[in-house]
Structures are given as structure tokens and as C-alpha cells.
Amino acid sequence: GLRSLYSTNLLRLLMGQKSSGFLAITLADFRHAMEIPDSYRMADINRRVIGTATKELKEKADLEIECTATKRGGSVHSLRFEFKTVAQSRLPGV
């Protein structure tokens, strides 16, 4: 039931590391795995890819996701995602 390709790809990446609860990946590998266009700068990736995907996964997959960027020099080199499943309380009879 995910609408975004980025949400689906991020979920696939995170579930591959489900036992550890974190994913560390270089920006180049992340771009390739998520099928991000080369024209996207880091600001675009944060807003259009990571922001959209984490919001949708929080709503639909009950995942709490934190993303931290690691820089080398002045540019982002790698990303670290920490995630956990959040048990949401359901209303009785729903």
C-alpha cells in the first residue's frame, strides 16, 4: 500500500537490516539503490526522497526512522538510518 517508489525502496533496504535496527550506506550506494536521478542535490534528496519516504513509512508501516548524514570535507559521504517498529494503539472494533 505504499504510494512512493522511494518508500518501497527504503523499506526494502531497512528490512534487510531489521535485526540490527540500523543501516549505514554511502551516498553513492544509496542513490543507486533508491534510483535517485543524478540531477538531485542533497537538499532534494533530503526533501523529496528521505522526507517523503520516512513520513509515509511512519504512517503506513509503523516505523520510526532517524537519518543522520556523515560528511567528508564539506560534502555528505554516507547516511545512517536508525529505525524501530512502533506499536500503535488501535481502536477496539476498527
ABEGO torsion letter per residue (X at the ends): XBABAAAAAAAAAAAAAAAAGBBBBBAAAAAAAAGBBAABBAAAAAAAAAAAAAAAAAAAAGBBBBBBBBBBEABBABBBBBBBBBBBBBBBGX
